[in-house]
């Protein structure tokens, strides 16, 4: 449904976790319609629970008075041992929890959360150089 394309450009993603998400009915309908943006979203752990902030889910056009708040804080569903592991790693300096994608699995909305470290400008340039070198190598292999 939605993918955070800039996440892998701006961060080194060390671990990925699939989490369920608690949504209202109009939010589910909007996500199915593709009206979701996770570009600025991030996750935080509070009191042993994990929450997703700044995930924009557009209003559902057919729910007039009972619509949801587009930027409300949403609770994520993970096993307690996964939350403890994430809490230990995320509290280290330089780590953040970012959503990588939102999708449906067996009719349930899921969020792929990444434990990530920020990239510096030279890291980004290095990644681009490696990608271009791989592309050139693949092109040579194909033509040879």
N, C-alpha and C positions, 0 to 999 in steps of 0.2 A: 504494500500500500504506500509506504513512505520510506525513504532511505536518506540518511545523513551522509551525503556524498563528500562533504568537506571534512568529515571526521577523520578519515584515514589520511587526508592531506595535512591536517593540522596536528594530529596526535599519533603516537605509537600506541597501538592497541595491544595490550599484553594478554588480557583474558576477556572472554565473552560469556555472558550469562543470559539465558532466556527467562524472562519474567512475565507473569500474567499481570494484567492491569485492571483495576476496578473502574468501570465506566458506567455512565448513565445511558439510557436507551437512545437518546438523540445523539450522543457522542459516537455510539457504535454505528448508527446510520450515516453520520458524517464521515467517519473513517472509511466505511465501505464505499462511499462516494468519492473518496480521494481527497477530502478536505482536511488534511492534517499536515502540519509542518513541525519538524523536530530539529530544525537547524540551530536554534538558540537554546535548546533544552539541555537540562542537566539533572542528575539525581543526587540526593543527599540522604544520609542515614540519620534518623532521629529516633531516640528511645527504642532502639531495636527494630525499627520499621524503616522501610525505604520508600521515599517519595520522589516523584518526577515533577520538576518545576519548568515553567516556560514552554511547555508543549502546547502549541496552538491547534485546537480542533475547531474548525469553522462551525458556525451555527447551522443547524439543520433547517432548511427553508420551509418545511411543512409543519414544524412545531412552533406555533406562534407564541403563546404565552408561557409555555413550559420548557423553554429552551435552556441550555446549559451555559455557564460562563466559559468563554473560549480559552482562557489562560488559567483555569483553576488548578490547584495542586492535586495530583492524582497519586494514589497509593499503588505501589507495585507489590506483587505477590511472589515471594521467594521462600525457600526453606530456611529455617532459622540458622542452620549451619552455614549456608551460603551467605547469609547476611553477615554473620560473624566473620567469615573469611574476607568478605568484601570490606567490612569495617576496618579490619586490621591492615589491609593493603591500602585502602583509600586514605587512611590517616597519615601515610608516609608523605613526605614533602614532594610536591610535583605531580601527584596523582589526582585524577578526576574520574567521576562516573558519568559517562555520556551515552545517550541512546544512539544506536547505530541504525536500527530500522524498526518499523512497526508493521506487523503483518497478522494475518489470521491463520490459526492452526486448529483444525477440527472445529471450526465455528467460534473459537475463542480468540480474543485480541491478545497478541503477545508483543513484547518489546524486547529487542536484543540490546542488552546493556554491555558496554565495554569499559573495562578498567584501563585507563589511558594515561600516558605521559605526554606533555606538550612538546612539540617540535620547535626547534629554533629555526631561524631563516636558513642557515647553512644546511641543516638537516633536510629541509624541504627541497633545496636546490640539489642536494645529493640524491634524493629520491627521484627527482625528475631526470637527472643524468642517468641513473640506473635503468629507469623505465625506457628512456630513449635508446640506450645501448641494447637492451633486450629486444626492443622493437626492430632495431637495425639488424641484429643477429638473426631474428626470426625471418626477416625479409630476405636476407642473404641465403638462409637455409632453404627457403621456399623457391627461390630462383635458381638454386644450384642443382 
